[in-house]
Structures are given as C-alpha cells and as structure tokens.
Amino acid sequence: MSTRLTTYFKLHKFSILFVFFSLVFYYTLAYQLERIDFIKLLTLFLALFFFYLKLIQFEKWNYRFLLAAGILARVVFLPMEPHLSQDFYRFIWDGELVSNFMNPYVEVPNILIKQPDLIIANAQELYMGMGDLSARHYSNYPPLNQLLFALAALLGGKTVLGSIIAMRSIIILADIGIFYFGRKLLKKLNCSPHLIFWYFLNPLVIVELTGNLHFEGAMLFFFVWSMYLLSIKKWQWAAVVFGCSISIKLVPLLFLPLFLNYLGVKRSILFYIIVLSTLILSFAPFYTFEFVSNYSQTLSLWFSNFEFNAGIYNLIKQIAVHFDQKPWEFIKTYGKITPLITVSVVLLLTFFGKNRNLLGLMTSMMWALTIYYLISTTVHPWYIVFLVLLASFTSYRYALIWSAAIILSYFAYSQVDFKENLLLLAIEYISVLGFICYEFFAHPNKK
C-alpha cells in the first residue's frame, strides 16, 4: 500500500502541492483576511487562479482528483462567517420570516424591527448586519430561493452560525450537482467532460458562492439539469426544472425567447406555458395585493438606482457628466434604456443566432448575458459565475478572464465610502473586451 501511495505521490507531486497551497490560501482568505486589505485579497486570488489553471492543465483527465480538490476547497469555508459580503444576514432574515409563515415581500425590515413581539431569532443582529440599504427595501429574492433560506433557518437551530453552515451545505451540494449534470451534458454534446472543471475549480465560484453564500449555484444547478434534460429529449421536464431555476434567480428569464428555434414554434409555446406555470405556482403562496407592486418596485431599483463595477455605463456617464448631465438623473434615463437594448439583443439572437442545436443555444445564452452585463449599471462579482458555467460548454474563454479581472472591483470594499477606482475598472473591462475581440475576430469559427 505504501508503495502505491509513494508512486502516486511521485506521479502527482506537483498537483498535490498545488492543492495543498490552494487549501492554505483559501483558509487564509476565509479566516485571516479583512475586507479592507485589498492587496492581500488580490494576491491570494491571483495565486489561487494560477493553481486553478495548473491543476486543470496537469490533471484534467483525473476527475476524481479534481473533484476531491474542489470539494475540499469548499469545505474549508464551512464554519466561516462571510466577511466579503453581508447579504447572508438578509438571507437568514427572510428565511426566519418564511419559516414562521410571514411574507418577506410585504414588509421591510426597518418596519418589522420596531415590533415588540417580533418572533425572528437573532432579529437585532440580522437587522444590524444587513445594513440600511437592504433594511429599507422589500425582499427581491424569488420564492424558491426564499424556501431555501427557510430551510437553512430551520436547520440552523435558531443560530446565525447554524444557518450559515446550513446555507453553505446547500450551496456545496448544488455545486456537486452542477458537476454531475454538467459532466453528463458535456458527454451528450460530444465535448470533453473535463471542461466542467473550468467552473467547479474556479476561485471566484468557490469564494463567491461557498464563501460568500450567494445562491447563483442553486440557480445554476437547476439550469444545467434543465439543459441536460433537453439533451435527452425530455423537454417537458426540462421546462419544469428551468422554471425552478428562474424561481431562484430571475436571470434565466432572459433566455426564454432563444428556445424558439431550438424547440420549434409549437413545442416552444408549450415549453413557455410549463415554465411560466411552474414560476406562477412557486409565487402563489406569497401572493398578496401588495406583492406585485412591492416586488416590481424593488426590481426596478437595480436598473435606475444602484451602480457598481459598471463597464459601458461608466464610460457613457463620464461623457454625460462632461456635458453637465447630473449623475443621479443620468442613471434613471440610462436605466430605462438598458432593458430595451437587452431585449433587442435577445431578439436578434433568437432570429439570427445558431440555436438549432443545444451548443448553439447555450452560446447564444452566453452572448446575451455577456452584453447584458457589459451595459449594466451593477455587475457584482458573483454575477460572472453564470458566464463561467456557460463558457465551459463553448470554446470561448473570455469569461474566465473576466472571473479573474473582476477581482479588481473588490477595491471598493476596501474604502470606507465604497468609492470605486475607475482606473482599475478600466483595466478590468479593457482586458475582458480585448480578449472577446481576440476570440471573436482571430478565431471566427469558434462554436
């Protein structure tokens, strides 16, 4: 036995060392890093990306080794309270509401906290932790996501740390599910199954989902499961599962028109009916007269009030300000135009994209989402995780560049007033757009 272990170590010694140092760096990032220390954060991320690339280069056919490495990296974060994001406080707050049969869409936290008989466990800690911005708005998380929050609250034993561990366990299981269905889907598409590791081992994916407890992974689990069901011709079940994906995060709604060429008109109509029925059914337990107004009001804020790590928007805003446009007025105007541009792009891809096969369909999804993020006013780091997954099924790799370059946006977290550095943002977007141009024009025949 010792001889076999010695031989294995000799054959994989560099990969084992890469995994070991990755775990050390993930541990450092999780437990020994303050959000204001941008240089340390950047250094750790860059080192983790180096190990990530080398592990896939050396061990891409050794899926058990890489699967174990990805799981271990996630387990490192298990009992850690996130410090790069405070969103988890709102997740637990909403979960406590739902688990106590209260509707998170009809009351804002800064009103509820004034109730003397509020039954939310750890209410004051959660309220203070989520921050004023979250506390004064209605919840914007879709219903299936709310049920996952409630499950975490129930499993958490009325403690914040318990809820964190429960949420993290759900997210880790979702990522393992993405690996499972993603690998099967790649095989069905006659692609190398090792490509799923571009997602599964990506440091941004590990830190933002498992580390910072964002539920994009749960959405992507249902999304990739749905794509797999489509690949084996079970489009009715695929529609149900796709509806579940939307019910965790609304982003996949963007892709619905793209199915028209893939499924044909008749099947597409039935597909849409099943998806929307699933979505409506998931919203039904939360429906009240106030719900539609509150939820649409909250969603509209993302287009017309918030800005973070924006690309094209920042460029246009600087030009507009130069011509005496007021920034707070400009973002409202820009926010009205963004959805129109996004819908136009999706419709162009619907009628002119190569969507008759699943690879072409997923490539159109990738371009639609890419353009949406490029023109958005708000692009949080965890948003790019969806692009990383889609890139795993195509020959384009600019999403991987973006997943590394977006680390520069963390600079704002190191500032007391969260002021962004436009030079760093310019470096991020120039590198991404430059690589997109290189891939698109230097290799025009890519899938």
Residue pairs with C-beta under 8 A, 6 or more apart in sequence:
9 16
12 58
12 59
12 62
12 65
14 54
14 58
15 54
15 55
15 58
15 59
15 62
15 65
18 51
18 54
18 55
18 58
19 51
19 55
19 69
19 72
21 47
21 51
22 48
22 51
22 52
22 55
22 69
22 73
23 72
23 73
23 76
25 44
25 47
25 48
25 51
26 48
26 73
26 76
26 77
26 206
26 207
27 76
28 44
29 41
29 44
29 45
29 48
29 207
29 211
30 76
30 77
30 80
30 211
31 80
33 40
33 41
33 44
33 83
34 83
35 41
35 83
35 84
35 413
35 414
36 413
36 414
37 414
38 410
38 411
38 413
38 414
41 407
41 410
41 414
42 407
42 408
42 410
45 203
45 204
45 207
45 404
45 407
46 404
46 407
48 203
49 203
49 404
52 201
52 202
52 203
55 66
55 69
55 197
55 201
56 66
56 194
56 197
56 198
56 201
59 65
59 66
60 66
60 192
60 194
60 197
61 194
63 183
63 193
63 194
63 197
66 194
66 197
66 200
66 201
67 179
67 200
69 201
70 175
70 179
70 197
70 200
70 201
70 206
71 172
71 176
73 201
73 206
73 210
74 168
74 172
74 175
74 206
74 210
75 172
77 168
77 206
77 210
77 211
78 165
78 168
78 169
79 161
79 164
79 165
80 164
80 211
81 160
81 161
81 164
82 88
82 164
82 211
82 212
82 213
84 207
84 211
84 212
84 410
84 413
85 208
85 212
85 213
85 214
86 129
86 130
86 131
86 134
87 130
87 134
87 212
87 213
87 214
88 164
88 167
88 212
88 213
89 125
89 126
89 127
89 129
89 130
89 131
89 134
90 109
90 126
90 130
90 134
90 139
91 141
91 149
91 152
91 167
91 213
91 215
92 122
92 126
92 149
92 152
92 153
92 156
92 160
92 163
92 164
92 167
93 104
93 109
93 120
93 123
93 126
93 127
93 130
94 104
94 139
94 141
94 146
94 149
94 150
95 146
95 148
95 149
95 150
95 151
95 152
95 153
95 154
95 163
96 120
96 121
96 122
96 123
96 126
96 150
96 153
97 103
97 104
97 120
98 104
98 146
98 147
98 149
98 150
98 153
99 150
99 153
99 154
100 119
100 120
103 286
103 288
103 291
104 138
104 139
104 141
104 146
104 286
105 138
105 139
105 286
105 288
105 290
105 291
105 294
105 295
106 138
106 288
106 290
106 291
106 294
107 138
108 135
108 136
108 137
108 138
109 127
109 130
109 134
109 135
109 136
110 127
110 132
110 135
110 136
112 118
112 120
112 123
113 123
113 124
113 127
113 135
120 126
121 153
121 158
121 159
122 158
122 159
122 160
125 160
126 160
127 135
137 298
137 301
138 294
138 295
138 297
138 298
139 146
139 298
140 295
140 298
140 299
140 302
141 149
141 215
142 246
142 247
142 248
142 249
142 250
142 282
142 283
143 247
143 282
143 283
143 285
143 286
144 244
144 247
144 248
144 282
145 215
145 218
145 247
145 248
145 249
146 286
148 167
148 170
148 215
148 218
148 248
149 167
151 166
151 170
152 163
152 166
152 167
152 170
153 163
153 166
155 162
155 163
155 166
156 162
156 163
156 164
156 165
156 166
164 213
167 213
168 210
168 213
170 218
171 209
171 210
171 213
171 214
171 215
171 217
171 218
172 210
174 217
174 218
174 220
174 221
175 200
175 205
175 209
175 210
175 217
175 221
177 221
177 224
177 225
178 196
178 199
178 200
178 217
178 220
178 221
178 224
178 389
179 196
179 199
179 200
181 221
181 224
181 225
181 227
181 228
182 196
182 199
182 200
182 224
182 389
182 392
183 193
183 196
184 228
185 224
185 227
185 228
185 231
185 393
186 192
186 193
186 195
186 196
186 392
186 393
187 193
188 228
188 231
188 232
189 231
189 358
189 359
189 393
191 359
191 393
195 392
195 393
196 392
198 388
198 391
198 392
198 397
198 400
199 205
199 385
199 388
199 389
199 392
202 385
202 388
202 400
202 403
203 403
204 381
204 382
204 384
204 385
204 388
204 403
204 404
204 406
204 407
205 217
205 385
205 388
205 403
208 214
208 216
208 381
208 382
208 385
209 215
209 216
209 217
209 382
209 385
210 217
212 382
214 382
214 385
215 248
215 249
216 249
216 382
216 383
216 385
216 386
217 385
218 248
219 245
219 248
219 249
219 251
219 252
219 386
220 245
220 385
220 386
220 389
221 245
222 241
222 242
222 244
222 245
222 248
223 242
223 245
223 252
223 389
224 389
225 241
226 238
226 239
226 241
226 242
226 245
227 238
227 358
227 362
229 235
229 237
229 238
229 241
230 238
230 262
230 358
231 358
235 263
235 267
235 271
236 270
236 271
236 274
238 271
239 270
239 271
239 272
239 274
239 275
239 278
240 274
240 275
240 278
242 252
242 275
242 278
243 274
243 275
243 276
243 277
243 278
243 279
243 282
244 278
244 282
245 252
246 252
246 253
246 275
246 279
247 278
247 279
247 282
247 283
250 299
251 369
251 386
254 342
254 346
254 368
254 369
254 372
255 346
255 365
255 368
256 272
256 275
257 346
257 347
257 350
258 346
258 349
258 350
258 353
258 355
258 361
258 364
258 365
258 368
259 268
259 271
259 272
259 355
259 361
260 268
260 350
260 355
261 350
261 351
261 353
261 355
261 356
262 268
262 355
262 356
262 357
262 358
262 360
262 361
263 271
283 291
300 335
302 377
302 378
303 335
303 336
303 338
303 339
303 377
304 331
304 332
304 335
304 336
305 331
305 332
305 335
306 377
306 378
307 313
307 314
307 331
307 377
307 378
308 377
308 378
308 379
308 380
308 409
308 412
308 420
309 378
309 379
309 380
309 381
309 406
309 409
309 412
309 420
309 425
309 428
310 317
310 376
310 377
310 378
310 379
310 425
311 373
311 374
311 375
311 376
311 379
311 425
311 428
311 429
311 432
311 433
312 374
312 375
312 429
313 331
313 334
313 375
313 376
313 377
314 422
314 425
316 334
317 327
317 330
317 331
317 334
318 422
320 327
320 330
321 327
321 330
331 377
334 377
335 377
338 375
338 376
338 377
341 371
341 375
342 368
342 371
342 372
342 375
345 367
345 368
345 371
345 372
346 368
349 355
349 364
349 367
349 368
350 364
353 360
353 363
353 364
353 367
354 360
354 363
354 364
355 361
355 364
359 393
359 394
359 447
360 447
362 390
362 393
362 394
363 390
363 393
363 394
363 396
363 447
365 390
366 387
366 390
366 391
366 394
366 396
366 399
369 386
369 387
369 390
370 387
370 398
370 399
370 436
373 379
373 383
373 384
373 387
374 429
374 433
379 406
379 409
381 406
381 407
381 409
381 410
384 399
384 402
384 403
384 406
385 403
387 399
387 402
387 403
388 399
388 400
388 403
390 399
391 397
391 398
391 399
391 400
394 446
394 447
395 443
395 446
395 447
396 439
396 446
397 435
397 439
398 432
398 435
398 436
398 439
401 431
401 432
401 435
402 428
402 432
405 427
405 428
405 431
405 432
406 428
408 421
408 424
408 425
408 427
408 428
409 420
409 424
409 425
409 428
411 420
411 421
411 424
412 418
412 419
412 420
412 421
439 446
440 446
